[in-house]
Amino acid sequence: MLGRWQWAMAVGLVAGVFSAGCSKPAPVRSEAAPAAGAPSFKVVGPSRQVMVAITIPASEAVFNAAAEPPTTDEQWVSVERAALALAESGNLLLIPGRAVDEGEWSRFSHMLIDTAAQAYAASQAKDIEGVSEAGNAIYEACEGCHKKYLPQPAAP
């Protein structure tokens, strides 16, 4: 049988455990942790893999839509999704650890975002002329970036 002081200790211990479980833990900060409010990103694949997996297939879908216009709602949704993925791939290329520089790389990435957003809006409106015009602008953004950053084969 517990004495009066043992009950008091037990109740105090249980109350302490419950209150500790309900409180927020102290934040753990490290040198690598971003400042409060700063976005944190984790680069999984390099820019080349983002381009191969997302940017190129999405751009091809937008370019193909201009060459062979969608005729069904389902096909238009596919173009919308491709244009959105293409625009967002531009954002992925700007993530620290993947972005090459804050100059031309950033400018070309923003061009990709803006032109693909135009294709996205045009596809939502089922405006094939708008998709085609945006596709031309997307091509120019990609081509400019590739001329600057893609290793060119040596001249024979």
N, CA, C and O atoms as a DFTB+ gen file, in Angstrom:
624 C
 N C O
     1  1       0.834      -1.170       0.000
     2  2       0.000       0.000       0.000
     3  2       0.881       1.236       0.000
     4  3       1.880       1.307       0.715
     5  1       0.489       2.219      -0.823
     6  2       1.283       3.434      -0.947
     7  2       0.938       4.423       0.158
     8  3      -0.220       4.592       0.541
     9  1       1.976       5.060       0.649
    10  2       1.772       6.107       1.649
    11  2       1.358       7.409       0.980
    12  3       1.366       7.541      -0.244
    13  1       0.994       8.370       1.833
    14  2       0.530       9.667       1.340
    15  2       1.578      10.333       0.452
    16  3       1.224      10.813      -0.625
    17  1       2.811      10.384       0.837
    18  2       3.855      11.041       0.036
    19  2       4.136      10.273      -1.250
    20  3       4.499      10.886      -2.254
    21  1       3.976       8.918      -1.249
    22  2       4.183       8.129      -2.464
    23  2       3.076       8.413      -3.482
    24  3       3.333       8.483      -4.684
    25  1       1.836       8.576      -2.990
    26  2       0.734       8.951      -3.903
    27  2       1.003      10.318      -4.514
    28  3       0.813      10.513      -5.714
    29  1       1.434      11.242      -3.712
    30  2       1.717      12.592      -4.203
    31  2       2.810      12.544      -5.276
    32  3       2.722      13.227      -6.295
    33  1       3.823      11.741      -5.036
    34  2       4.911      11.594      -6.010
    35  2       4.393      10.957      -7.301
    36  3       4.735      11.398      -8.398
    37  1       3.565       9.916      -7.163
    38  2       3.029       9.220      -8.333
    39  2       2.147      10.151      -9.157
    40  3       2.269      10.203     -10.381
    41  1       1.255      10.888      -8.486
    42  2       0.377      11.832      -9.191
    43  2       1.220      12.915      -9.870
    44  3       0.960      13.287     -11.014
    45  1       2.210      13.405      -9.169
    46  2       3.086      14.426      -9.754
    47  2       3.839      13.905     -10.969
    48  3       3.984      14.615     -11.965
    49  1       4.312      12.681     -10.892
    50  2       5.036      12.074     -12.009
    51  2       4.123      11.884     -13.213
    52  3       4.498      12.217     -14.337
    53  1       2.919      11.346     -12.981
    54  2       1.955      11.139     -14.072
    55  2       1.567      12.478     -14.696
    56  3       1.523      12.593     -15.921
    57  1       1.288      13.476     -13.889
    58  2       0.929      14.796     -14.403
    59  2       2.077      15.376     -15.230
    60  3       1.856      15.976     -16.283
    61  1       3.287      15.192     -14.746
    62  2       4.450      15.693     -15.487
    63  2       4.611      15.011     -16.836
    64  3       4.927      15.665     -17.830
    65  1       4.397      13.699     -16.876
    66  2       4.503      12.946     -18.127
    67  2       3.439      13.410     -19.116
    68  3       3.735      13.646     -20.287
    69  1       2.190      13.541     -18.638
    70  2       1.106      13.977     -19.523
    71  2       1.327      15.392     -20.034
    72  3       1.101      15.666     -21.212
    73  1       1.761      16.281     -19.172
    74  2       1.955      17.658     -19.622
    75  2       3.139      17.758     -20.583
    76  3       3.114      18.569     -21.508
    77  1       4.151      16.962     -20.378
    78  2       5.284      16.959     -21.309
    79  2       4.859      16.422     -22.667
    80  3       5.328      16.903     -23.698
    81  1       3.978      15.430     -22.677
    82  2       3.501      14.859     -23.933
    83  2       2.611      15.806     -24.698
    84  3       2.483      15.675     -25.915
    85  1       1.997      16.748     -24.030
    86  2       1.089      17.686     -24.691
    87  2       1.780      18.955     -25.139
    88  3       1.219      19.709     -25.935
    89  1       2.963      19.208     -24.658
    90  2       3.638      20.443     -25.049
    91  2       4.422      20.233     -26.325
    92  3       4.754      19.105     -26.689
    93  1       4.718      21.343     -27.008
    94  2       5.505      21.287     -28.234
    95  2       6.963      21.062     -27.886
    96  3       7.475      21.668     -26.945
    97  1       7.637      20.202     -28.630
    98  2       9.062      20.036     -28.376
    99  2       9.814      21.286     -28.831
   100  3       9.369      21.997     -29.732
   101  1      10.925      21.534     -28.216
   102  2      11.751      22.666     -28.621
   103  2      12.262      22.422     -30.034
   104  3      12.654      21.301     -30.360
   105  1      12.266      23.457     -30.883
   106  2      12.750      23.255     -32.243
   107  2      14.232      22.916     -32.254
   108  3      15.021      23.469     -31.488
   109  1      14.586      22.009     -33.129
   110  2      15.972      21.613     -33.280
   111  2      16.532      22.384     -34.456
   112  3      16.006      22.293     -35.565
   113  1      17.578      23.132     -34.232
   114  2      18.184      23.927     -35.292
   115  2      19.578      23.401     -35.553
   116  3      20.300      23.019     -34.632
   117  1      19.936      23.388     -36.790
   118  2      21.301      23.013     -37.136
   119  2      21.813      24.021     -38.142
   120  3      21.052      24.849     -38.642
   121  1      23.070      23.957     -38.433
   122  2      23.662      24.873     -39.408
   123  2      23.003      24.733     -40.772
   124  3      22.881      25.716     -41.503
   125  1      22.573      23.512     -41.127
   126  2      22.002      23.260     -42.456
   127  2      20.516      23.593     -42.521
   128  3      19.956      23.656     -43.615
   129  1      19.863      23.807     -41.384
   130  2      18.430      24.075     -41.387
   131  2      18.167      25.469     -41.957
   132  3      18.888      26.413     -41.634
   133  1      17.143      25.605     -42.801
   134  2      16.827      26.917     -43.345
   135  2      16.277      27.828     -42.256
   136  3      15.761      27.358     -41.242
   137  1      16.391      29.119     -42.472
   138  2      15.844      30.091     -41.540
   139  2      14.329      29.962     -41.511
   140  3      13.716      29.483     -42.465
   141  1      13.746      30.384     -40.430
   142  2      12.286      30.312     -40.298
   143  2      11.634      31.045     -41.463
   144  3      12.015      32.167     -41.796
   145  1      10.663      30.410     -42.068
   146  2       9.943      31.026     -43.182
   147  2      10.597      30.815     -44.543
   148  3       9.959      31.035     -45.572
   149  1      11.856      30.393     -44.564
   150  2      12.540      30.163     -45.842
   151  2      12.123      28.798     -46.386
   152  3      12.047      27.825     -45.636
   153  1      11.853      28.725     -47.697
   154  2      11.488      27.419     -48.249
   155  2      12.681      26.477     -48.219
   156  3      13.827      26.894     -48.389
   157  1      12.397      25.220     -48.001
   158  2      13.474      24.240     -48.057
   159  2      13.165      23.275     -49.199
   160  3      12.024      22.847     -49.375
   161  1      14.162      22.952     -49.944
   162  2      14.033      22.062     -51.082
   163  2      15.055      20.956     -50.944
   164  3      16.138      21.149     -50.391
   165  1      14.696      19.809     -51.449
   166  2      15.632      18.701     -51.452
   167  2      15.790      18.266     -52.902
   168  3      14.871      17.694     -53.490
   169  1      16.936      18.534     -53.465
   170  2      17.220      18.145     -54.838
   171  2      17.415      16.644     -54.883
   172  3      18.282      16.103     -54.196
   173  1      16.614      15.974     -55.685
   174  2      16.720      14.531     -55.818
   175  2      17.477      14.175     -57.093
   176  3      18.390      13.351     -57.060
   177  1      17.112      14.776     -58.197
   178  2      17.785      14.512     -59.462
   179  2      18.398      15.782     -60.020
   180  3      17.911      16.879     -59.745
   181  1      19.451      15.648     -60.793
   182  2      20.077      16.822     -61.409
   183  2      19.187      17.399     -62.512
   184  3      18.222      16.767     -62.941
   185  1      19.523      18.593     -62.956
   186  2      18.712      19.287     -63.966
   187  2      18.557      18.446     -65.236
   188  3      17.495      18.465     -65.857
   189  1      19.572      17.728     -65.618
   190  2      19.474      16.900     -66.821
   191  2      18.349      15.865     -66.677
   192  3      17.594      15.634     -67.621
   193  1      18.240      15.250     -65.510
   194  2      17.194      14.252     -65.300
   195  2      15.810      14.887     -65.241
   196  3      14.836      14.289     -65.699
   197  1      15.710      16.088     -64.685
   198  2      14.428      16.814     -64.691
   199  2      14.006      17.072     -66.132
   200  3      12.837      16.919     -66.488
   201  1      14.966      17.461     -66.944
   202  2      14.652      17.733     -68.354
   203  2      14.209      16.462     -69.080
   204  3      13.229      16.474     -69.825
   205  1      14.934      15.371     -68.860
   206  2      14.615      14.120     -69.539
   207  2      13.277      13.553     -69.059
   208  3      12.494      13.049     -69.864
   209  1      13.014      13.632     -67.769
   210  2      11.814      13.019     -67.201
   211  2      10.562      13.888     -67.305
   212  3       9.454      13.365     -67.430
   213  1      10.728      15.210     -67.254
   214  2       9.560      16.093     -67.187
   215  2       9.515      17.085     -68.349
   216  3       8.535      17.131     -69.092
   217  1      10.567      17.871     -68.503
   218  2      10.548      18.983     -69.456
   219  2      10.380      18.511     -70.895
   220  3       9.513      19.015     -71.609
   221  1      11.183      17.564     -71.326
   222  2      11.124      17.120     -72.723
   223  2       9.802      16.442     -73.059
   224  3       9.180      16.810     -74.055
   225  1       9.339      15.457     -72.268
   226  2       8.044      14.850     -72.615
   227  2       6.890      15.866     -72.611
   228  3       6.010      15.810     -73.470
   229  1       6.898      16.783     -71.654
   230  2       5.826      17.778     -71.583
   231  2       5.887      18.734     -72.769
   232  3       4.853      19.089     -73.335
   233  1       7.087      19.149     -73.145
   234  2       7.206      20.063     -74.291
   235  2       6.788      19.366     -75.580
   236  3       6.142      19.970     -76.435
   237  1       7.157      18.097     -75.718
   238  2       6.750      17.356     -76.919
   239  2       5.232      17.260     -77.026
   240  3       4.681      17.343     -78.124
   241  1       4.552      17.087     -75.891
   242  2       3.089      17.026     -75.909
   243  2       2.488      18.357     -76.357
   244  3       1.502      18.378     -77.093
   245  1       3.081      19.463     -75.914
   246  2       2.590      20.790     -76.333
   247  2       2.886      21.000     -77.814
   248  3       2.015      21.455     -78.556
   249  1       4.100      20.677     -78.255
   250  2       4.452      20.835     -79.671
   251  2       3.565      19.959     -80.555
   252  3       3.101      20.400     -81.607
   253  1       3.333      18.728     -80.128
   254  2       2.493      17.811     -80.914
   255  2       1.058      18.298     -81.006
   256  3       0.400      18.092     -82.026
   257  1       0.567      18.937     -79.959
   258  2      -0.802      19.464     -79.988
   259  2      -0.937      20.533     -81.062
   260  3      -1.968      20.631     -81.727
   261  1       0.102      21.327     -81.224
   262  2       0.055      22.365     -82.263
   263  2       0.078      21.733     -83.652
   264  3      -0.542      22.249     -84.582
   265  1       0.788      20.626     -83.791
   266  2       0.880      19.950     -85.090
   267  2      -0.366      19.115     -85.380
   268  3      -0.809      19.018     -86.524
   269  1      -0.922      18.517     -84.333
   270  2      -2.108      17.666     -84.460
   271  2      -3.091      18.078     -83.367
   272  3      -3.093      17.489     -82.286
   273  1      -3.925      19.080     -83.637
   274  2      -4.797      19.659     -82.606
   275  2      -5.702      18.637     -81.911
   276  3      -6.217      17.716     -82.545
   277  1      -5.886      18.813     -80.612
   278  2      -6.790      17.942     -79.856
   279  2      -8.220      18.081     -80.382
   280  3      -8.636      19.157     -80.813
   281  1      -8.957      16.980     -80.337
   282  2     -10.342      17.015     -80.812
   283  2     -11.338      16.625     -79.724
   284  3     -12.544      16.811     -79.890
   285  1     -10.838      16.085     -78.609
   286  2     -11.736      15.681     -77.532
   287  2     -11.353      16.408     -76.244
   288  3     -10.240      16.917     -76.108
   289  1     -12.287      16.446     -75.314
   290  2     -11.997      17.055     -74.012
   291  2     -10.830      16.341     -73.327
   292  3      -9.989      16.981     -72.696
   293  1     -10.786      15.043     -73.452
   294  2      -9.713      14.253     -72.850
   295  2      -8.344      14.658     -73.419
   296  3      -7.372      14.772     -72.672
   297  1      -8.270      14.872     -74.720
   298  2      -7.009      15.289     -75.349
   299  2      -6.615      16.693     -74.888
   300  3      -5.433      16.967     -74.677
   301  1      -7.591      17.577     -74.731
   302  2      -7.291      18.930     -74.247
   303  2      -6.761      18.882     -72.815
   304  3      -5.844      19.625     -72.463
   305  1      -7.334      18.016     -72.000
   306  2      -6.849      17.872     -70.621
   307  2      -5.402      17.388     -70.628
   308  3      -4.602      17.828     -69.803
   309  1      -5.061      16.502     -71.536
   310  2      -3.667      16.025     -71.639
   311  2      -2.727      17.171     -71.995
   312  3      -1.621      17.257     -71.460
   313  1      -3.157      18.041     -72.886
   314  2      -2.327      19.197     -73.252
   315  2      -2.200      20.145     -72.066
   316  3      -1.111      20.651     -71.794
   317  1      -3.298      20.391     -71.359
   318  2      -3.265      21.232     -70.155
   319  2      -2.244      20.701     -69.155
   320  3      -1.411      21.448     -68.642
   321  1      -2.320      19.404     -68.890
   322  2      -1.425      18.792     -67.905
   323  2       0.030      18.883     -68.342
   324  3       0.916      19.142     -67.527
   325  1       0.270      18.671     -69.617
   326  2       1.638      18.765     -70.130
   327  2       2.165      20.195     -70.006
   328  3       3.311      20.405     -69.610
   329  1       1.326      21.176     -70.346
   330  2       1.747      22.575     -70.251
   331  2       2.024      22.958     -68.801
   332  3       2.985      23.675     -68.520
   333  1       1.191      22.487     -67.887
   334  2       1.406      22.765     -66.473
   335  2       2.698      22.110     -65.985
   336  3       3.487      22.742     -65.283
   337  1       2.914      20.863     -66.348
   338  2       4.160      20.178     -65.958
   339  2       5.373      20.902     -66.531
   340  3       6.405      21.010     -65.870
   341  1       5.250      21.391     -67.741
   342  2       6.348      22.116     -68.375
   343  2       6.647      23.407     -67.621
   344  3       7.809      23.724     -67.364
   345  1       5.604      24.149     -67.266
   346  2       5.807      25.384     -66.503
   347  2       6.457      25.081     -65.155
   348  3       7.402      25.759     -64.748
   349  1       5.956      24.081     -64.477
   350  2       6.514      23.741     -63.173
   351  2       7.932      23.185     -63.271
   352  3       8.711      23.308     -62.326
   353  1       8.271      22.576     -64.403
   354  2       9.647      22.098     -64.563
   355  2      10.615      23.283     -64.578
   356  3      11.756      23.168     -64.132
   357  1      10.146      24.420     -65.094
   358  2      10.974      25.635     -65.034
   359  2      11.273      26.030     -63.600
   360  3      12.386      26.451     -63.283
   361  1      10.274      25.893     -62.730
   362  2      10.502      26.163     -61.306
   363  2      11.497      25.178     -60.714
   364  3      12.362      25.559     -59.926
   365  1      11.374      23.914     -61.095
   366  2      12.307      22.902     -60.586
   367  2      13.744      23.220     -60.991
   368  3      14.682      22.926     -60.250
   369  1      13.912      23.814     -62.152
   370  2      15.258      24.149     -62.627
   371  2      15.861      25.339     -61.880
   372  3      17.059      25.601     -61.994
   373  1      15.041      26.055     -61.121
   374  2      15.515      27.213     -60.361
   375  2      15.890      26.883     -58.920
   376  3      16.425      27.735     -58.210
   377  1      15.618      25.665     -58.487
   378  2      15.887      25.284     -57.102
   379  2      17.389      25.329     -56.829
   380  3      18.185      24.805     -57.609
   381  1      17.774      25.962     -55.710
   382  2      19.193      25.965     -55.352
   383  2      19.725      24.537     -55.278
   384  3      19.080      23.644     -54.730
   385  1      20.898      24.347     -55.832
   386  2      21.479      23.014     -55.921
   387  2      21.260      22.415     -57.294
   388  3      21.922      21.446     -57.666
   389  1      20.335      22.987     -58.049
   390  2      20.090      22.534     -59.412
   391  2      20.335      23.687     -60.392
   392  3      20.811      23.462     -61.504
   393  1      20.018      24.896     -59.992
   394  2      20.225      26.066     -60.858
   395  2      21.723      26.256     -61.096
   396  3      22.531      26.152     -60.173
   397  1      22.069      26.533     -62.331
   398  2      23.478      26.703     -62.695
   399  2      23.985      28.070     -62.260
   400  3      25.092      28.192     -61.737
   401  1      23.176      29.090     -62.478
   402  2      23.543      30.442     -62.067
   403  2      22.265      31.271     -61.930
   404  3      21.168      30.809     -62.246
   405  1      22.433      32.495     -61.457
   406  2      21.274      33.367     -61.289
   407  2      21.159      34.371     -62.430
   408  3      20.372      35.314     -62.353
   409  1      21.930      34.175     -63.474
   410  2      21.892      35.067     -64.623
   411  2      21.041      34.504     -65.742
   412  3      19.812      34.506     -65.668
   413  1      21.702      34.025     -66.771
   414  2      21.004      33.508     -67.948
   415  2      20.168      32.269     -67.625
   416  3      19.065      32.116     -68.150
   417  1      20.676      31.392     -66.776
   418  2      19.916      30.191     -66.406
   419  2      18.560      30.595     -65.821
   420  3      17.516      30.055     -66.186
   421  1      18.610      31.543     -64.921
   422  2      17.383      32.025     -64.295
   423  2      16.465      32.670     -65.330
   424  3      15.255      32.444     -65.323
   425  1      17.041      33.464     -66.208
   426  2      16.239      34.135     -67.243
   427  2      15.565      33.114     -68.155
   428  3      14.373      33.237     -68.436
   429  1      16.297      32.120     -68.616
   430  2      15.709      31.094     -69.489
   431  2      14.669      30.254     -68.745
   432  3      13.641      29.893     -69.317
   433  1      14.931      29.943     -67.481
   434  2      13.960      29.176     -66.693
   435  2      12.658      29.961     -66.540
   436  3      11.570      29.397     -66.664
   437  1      12.770      31.253     -66.273
   438  2      11.565      32.088     -66.164
   439  2      10.848      32.216     -67.508
   440  3       9.619      32.269     -67.556
   441  1      11.606      32.265     -68.585
   442  2      10.969      32.277     -69.916
   443  2      10.174      30.995     -70.130
   444  3       9.060      31.026     -70.653
   445  1      10.751      29.876     -69.727
   446  2      10.058      28.596     -69.854
   447  2       8.774      28.603     -69.027
   448  3       7.719      28.186     -69.506
   449  1       8.864      29.071     -67.801
   450  2       7.678      29.137     -66.939
   451  2       6.593      29.999     -67.581
   452  3       5.436      29.589     -67.667
   453  1       6.971      31.185     -68.025
   454  2       5.994      32.126     -68.588
   455  2       5.362      31.621     -69.882
   456  3       4.150      31.725     -70.067
   457  1       6.177      31.079     -70.766
   458  2       5.635      30.616     -72.051
   459  2       4.796      29.352     -71.884
   460  3       3.784      29.184     -72.565
   461  1       5.210      28.468     -70.986
   462  2       4.417      27.270     -70.729
   463  2       3.113      27.634     -70.014
   464  3       2.090      26.984     -70.229
   465  1       3.140      28.664     -69.168
   466  2       1.906      29.142     -68.525
   467  2       0.941      29.679     -69.586
   468  3      -0.274      29.533     -69.451
   469  1       1.480      30.297     -70.636
   470  2       0.633      30.749     -71.750
   471  2       0.005      29.550     -72.457
   472  3      -1.174      29.578     -72.809
   473  1       0.789      28.511     -72.659
   474  2       0.258      27.293     -73.287
   475  2      -0.813      26.663     -72.397
   476  3      -1.819      26.154     -72.890
   477  1      -0.590      26.702     -71.101
   478  2      -1.554      26.154     -70.148
   479  2      -2.877      26.918     -70.248
   480  3      -3.942      26.308     -70.339
   481  1      -2.810      28.247     -70.231
   482  2      -4.029      29.065     -70.327
   483  2      -4.726      28.845     -71.671
   484  3      -5.952      28.745     -71.732
   485  1      -3.946      28.771     -72.734
   486  2      -4.534      28.558     -74.069
   487  2      -5.193      27.185     -74.155
   488  3      -6.256      27.045     -74.760
   489  1      -4.575      26.181     -73.558
   490  2      -5.168      24.844     -73.611
   491  2      -6.450      24.789     -72.780
   492  3      -7.394      24.089     -73.146
   493  1      -6.489      25.513     -71.677
   494  2      -7.718      25.570     -70.888
   495  2      -8.854      26.214     -71.684
   496  3     -10.021      25.855     -71.524
   497  1      -8.495      27.167     -72.541
   498  2      -9.483      27.849     -73.387
   499  2      -9.741      27.086     -74.692
   500  3     -10.561      27.497     -75.512
   501  1      -9.026      25.967     -74.869
   502  2      -9.104      25.170     -76.104
   503  2      -8.800      26.036     -77.326
   504  3      -9.471      25.964     -78.356
   505  1      -7.762      26.855     -77.168
   506  2      -7.316      27.793     -78.205
   507  2      -6.050      27.237     -78.857
   508  3      -4.945      27.435     -78.351
   509  1      -6.218      26.549     -79.970
   510  2      -5.074      25.906     -80.609
   511  2      -4.072      26.929     -81.146
   512  3      -2.870      26.666     -81.151
   513  1      -4.546      28.084     -81.595
   514  2      -3.616      29.135     -82.046
   515  2      -2.748      29.598     -80.882
   516  3      -1.540      29.785     -81.031
   517  1      -3.370      29.781     -79.730
   518  2      -2.623      30.187     -78.542
   519  2      -1.615      29.137     -78.111
   520  3      -0.495      29.465     -77.718
   521  1      -2.016      27.869     -78.186
   522  2      -1.094      26.777     -77.852
   523  2       0.077      26.787     -78.828
   524  3       1.229      26.619     -78.429
   525  1      -0.221      26.982     -80.100
   526  2       0.820      26.992     -81.128
   527  2       1.791      28.158     -80.922
   528  3       3.006      27.977     -80.997
   529  1       1.258      29.343     -80.665
   530  2       2.113      30.516     -80.429
   531  2       2.975      30.316     -79.183
   532  3       4.166      30.625     -79.182
   533  1       2.359      29.797     -78.130
   534  2       3.123      29.524     -76.909
   535  2       4.187      28.463     -77.175
   536  3       5.305      28.561     -76.669
   537  1       3.842      27.448     -77.969
   538  2       4.811      26.414     -78.323
   539  2       6.031      26.990     -79.026
   540  3       7.160      26.578     -78.758
   541  1       5.806      27.942     -79.924
   542  2       6.937      28.600     -80.599
   543  2       7.810      29.352     -79.599
   544  3       9.037      29.311     -79.683
   545  1       7.170      30.036     -78.655
   546  2       7.922      30.778     -77.642
   547  2       8.666      29.817     -76.704
   548  3       9.789      30.097     -76.283
   549  1       8.035      28.692     -76.383
   550  2       8.692      27.667     -75.558
   551  2       9.946      27.169     -76.270
   552  3      11.007      27.032     -75.660
   553  1       9.812      26.902     -77.557
   554  2      10.948      26.420     -78.338
   555  2      12.105      27.426     -78.287
   556  3      13.263      27.043     -78.119
   557  1      11.783      28.696     -78.433
   558  2      12.825      29.740     -78.399
   559  2      13.526      29.770     -77.037
   560  3      14.747      29.906     -76.968
   561  1      12.757      29.644     -75.966
   562  2      13.350      29.635     -74.618
   563  2      14.281      28.436     -74.465
   564  3      15.401      28.570     -73.970
   565  1      13.817      27.274     -74.888
   566  2      14.631      26.057     -74.774
   567  2      15.884      26.156     -75.630
   568  3      16.985      25.835     -75.183
   569  1      15.705      26.598     -76.844
   570  2      16.834      26.696     -77.771
   571  2      17.900      27.664     -77.254
   572  3      19.092      27.367     -77.327
   573  1      17.481      28.807     -76.737
   574  2      18.437      29.779     -76.195
   575  2      19.226      29.200     -75.034
   576  3      20.437      29.397     -74.938
   577  1      18.544      28.493     -74.159
   578  2      19.206      27.884     -73.012
   579  2      20.167      26.784     -73.466
   580  3      21.288      26.689     -72.967
   581  1      19.726      25.962     -74.407
   582  2      20.580      24.867     -74.874
   583  2      21.837      25.400     -75.555
   584  3      22.914      24.826     -75.393
   585  1      21.719      26.481     -76.308
   586  2      22.898      27.068     -76.955
   587  2      23.921      27.531     -75.928
   588  3      25.128      27.442     -76.151
   589  1      23.422      28.029     -74.795
   590  2      24.334      28.537     -73.770
   591  2      24.873      27.423     -72.862
   592  3      26.053      27.433     -72.512
   593  1      24.025      26.469     -72.483
   594  2      24.402      25.533     -71.429
   595  2      24.613      24.086     -71.858
   596  3      25.286      23.333     -71.154
   597  1      24.070      23.689     -72.969
   598  2      24.231      22.302     -73.404
   599  2      25.563      22.172     -74.126
   600  3      25.833      22.920     -75.066
   601  1      26.390      21.240     -73.703
   602  2      27.692      21.080     -74.375
   603  2      27.476      20.812     -75.875
   604  3      26.700      19.936     -76.258
   605  1      28.162      21.569     -76.688
   606  2      28.066      21.439     -78.139
   607  2      29.162      20.502     -78.640
   608  3      30.287      20.534     -78.142
   609  1      28.830      19.667     -79.626
   610  2      29.874      18.795     -80.174
   611  2      30.968      19.626     -80.848
   612  3      30.705      20.684     -81.420
   613  1      32.167      19.133     -80.768
   614  2      33.299      19.817     -81.399
   615  2      33.155      19.761     -82.909
   616  3      32.699      18.765     -83.471
   617  1      33.551      20.850     -83.554
   618  2      33.492      20.912     -85.016
   619  2      34.525      19.952     -85.600
   620  3      35.629      19.820     -85.070
   621  1      34.153      19.267     -86.717
   622  2      35.103      18.305     -87.313
   623  2      36.323      18.970     -87.901
   624  3      37.201      18.290     -88.433
